[in-house]
Amino acid sequence: MRKTLKQVRPEDFDVKQLMAAAREGRLYVDERKSIVSKKEVKQEVRAYVARIKVLATPRYCSQVDELWEQILDSDEFMDFLMPGTKAKKCRTFNKYGVMRIIGVLREKGVYEQRSDPMFDALLEKAEKDSPYRRYLGQGLEQRSLLVSLRHIVESLTIW
């Protein structure tokens, strides 16, 4: 015996049908996430990291936008920053990944050596710490990403 599933739309929502479908095991929720394009991710990441531009060191303050453009132009980094399929939070981009990149850039002298809560407050604009903050000091797990990031920073420091 095959059960038939019925999708209920908001315009034809009926509580009795919903309850009947639930009792009969025919109720399902369509949780397909909207697919985010790389262009959207780039825009979101640009806006996100623009919040900490004030923390760029004097040596990099005029180049921090260019540095992020080079990062976002890299297919390797874009794949890293795309939201995961199981992302419950940060559906527009991988905030954990951005925090890891910022942590490396801070160690490389691009951003001032300020406290993690200061970065978190500027990025998240929340009253309390966000779960992303702890990723600032974790660095990048993929060696290829770390090497690529170092090359990008070094290319901007050659005077």
C-alpha positions as CSV (number, residue, x, y, z in Angstrom):
1,M,0.0,0.0,0.0
2,R,1.5,3.3,-1.1
3,K,0.9,6.4,0.9
4,T,0.3,9.5,-1.1
5,L,1.7,12.8,0.1
6,K,0.0,16.1,-0.2
7,Q,1.7,19.4,-0.2
8,V,-0.3,22.1,1.5
9,R,0.2,25.7,0.3
10,P,-0.5,28.7,2.4
11,E,-3.4,29.9,0.1
12,D,-5.3,26.6,0.5
13,F,-4.3,25.9,4.1
14,D,-6.9,24.0,6.0
15,V,-6.4,23.0,9.6
16,K,-8.7,19.9,9.3
17,Q,-6.8,18.6,6.3
18,L,-3.5,19.3,8.1
19,M,-4.5,17.3,11.2
20,A,-5.9,14.5,9.0
21,A,-2.7,14.3,7.0
22,A,-0.7,14.3,10.3
23,R,-2.8,11.5,11.8
24,E,-2.4,9.4,8.6
25,G,1.3,10.0,8.2
26,R,0.9,11.9,5.0
27,L,2.2,15.2,6.3
28,Y,5.6,16.4,5.2
29,V,7.5,19.7,5.3
30,D,9.4,20.9,2.3
31,E,12.7,22.1,3.7
32,R,14.5,22.8,0.5
33,K,16.8,25.7,1.0
34,S,17.0,28.4,-1.5
35,I,20.3,28.1,-3.4
36,V,22.6,31.0,-2.7
37,S,24.7,32.2,-5.7
38,K,28.4,33.0,-5.4
39,K,27.6,36.6,-6.4
40,E,25.3,36.9,-3.4
41,V,27.9,35.3,-1.1
42,K,30.5,37.8,-2.3
43,Q,28.1,40.7,-1.6
44,E,27.2,39.4,1.9
45,V,30.9,38.8,2.8
46,R,32.0,42.2,1.6
47,A,29.3,43.9,3.7
48,Y,30.1,41.7,6.7
49,V,33.9,42.4,6.7
50,A,33.4,46.1,6.0
51,R,32.2,46.4,9.6
52,I,35.8,45.7,10.8
53,K,37.6,47.9,8.3
54,V,38.2,50.3,11.2
55,L,40.4,47.6,12.8
56,A,42.8,47.4,9.8
57,T,46.4,48.3,10.7
58,P,47.8,51.5,9.2
59,R,49.9,49.5,6.8
60,Y,46.8,47.7,5.3
61,C,43.9,50.2,5.9
62,S,44.1,51.4,2.3
63,Q,44.4,47.8,0.9
64,V,42.0,45.8,3.0
65,D,39.2,46.1,0.4
66,E,41.6,44.9,-2.3
67,L,42.7,42.0,-0.1
68,W,39.2,40.8,0.4
69,E,38.5,41.2,-3.3
70,Q,41.4,38.9,-4.1
71,I,40.1,36.4,-1.5
72,L,36.6,36.5,-3.0
73,D,38.0,36.2,-6.5
74,S,39.5,32.8,-5.6
75,D,37.4,29.8,-6.5
76,E,39.0,27.9,-3.6
77,F,37.9,30.5,-1.1
78,M,34.5,30.9,-2.6
79,D,33.9,27.2,-2.3
80,F,35.0,27.5,1.4
81,L,32.7,30.4,2.0
82,M,29.5,28.9,0.5
83,P,26.9,27.9,3.0
84,G,26.8,24.2,3.8
85,T,23.8,22.1,3.0
86,K,23.2,21.5,6.7
87,A,23.6,25.1,7.7
88,K,21.0,26.1,10.3
89,K,22.6,29.4,11.0
90,C,24.4,31.7,8.5
91,R,22.5,30.5,5.5
92,T,23.9,33.3,3.3
93,F,27.6,32.4,3.7
94,N,29.9,30.4,6.0
95,K,30.5,32.9,8.9
96,Y,32.7,30.3,10.6
97,G,35.0,30.4,7.6
98,V,35.1,34.2,7.4
99,M,36.0,34.2,11.1
100,R,38.9,31.8,10.5
101,I,40.1,34.0,7.6
102,I,39.9,37.1,9.8
103,G,41.9,35.3,12.5
104,V,44.7,34.5,10.1
105,L,44.7,38.1,8.7
106,R,44.9,39.4,12.3
107,E,48.0,37.2,12.9
108,K,49.5,38.4,9.6
109,G,49.2,42.0,10.8
110,V,46.3,43.0,8.5
111,Y,44.0,43.7,11.5
112,E,45.0,45.1,14.9
113,Q,45.6,42.7,17.7
114,R,42.4,43.6,19.5
115,S,40.3,41.2,21.6
116,D,38.0,38.7,20.1
117,P,34.9,40.3,21.7
118,M,35.7,43.6,20.0
119,F,35.8,41.8,16.5
120,D,32.6,39.9,17.4
121,A,30.8,43.1,18.6
122,L,31.6,44.9,15.3
123,L,30.7,41.9,13.1
124,E,27.6,40.6,14.8
125,K,26.3,43.8,16.5
126,A,24.8,41.7,19.3
127,E,24.5,42.3,23.0
128,K,26.2,39.0,23.8
129,D,29.0,36.8,22.3
130,S,28.1,35.0,19.1
131,P,29.0,31.3,18.5
132,Y,31.3,32.5,15.7
133,R,33.7,34.3,17.9
134,R,35.6,31.2,19.0
135,Y,36.6,30.6,15.4
136,L,38.8,33.7,15.2
137,G,41.8,32.0,16.7
138,Q,41.4,28.6,15.0
139,G,43.1,29.4,11.7
140,L,42.5,27.5,8.5
141,E,42.4,23.7,8.6
142,Q,43.1,23.3,4.9
143,R,46.8,24.0,4.2
144,S,46.1,25.0,0.6
145,L,43.8,27.8,1.8
146,L,46.3,29.0,4.4
147,V,49.1,29.1,1.7
148,S,46.8,30.9,-0.7
149,L,45.9,33.5,1.9
150,R,49.5,34.0,2.8
151,H,50.3,34.6,-0.9
152,I,47.5,37.2,-1.2
153,V,48.7,39.1,1.9
154,E,52.4,38.9,0.7
155,S,51.4,40.2,-2.8
156,L,50.0,43.3,-1.1
157,T,52.9,43.9,1.1
158,I,55.5,44.1,-1.6
159,W,56.4,47.8,-1.9
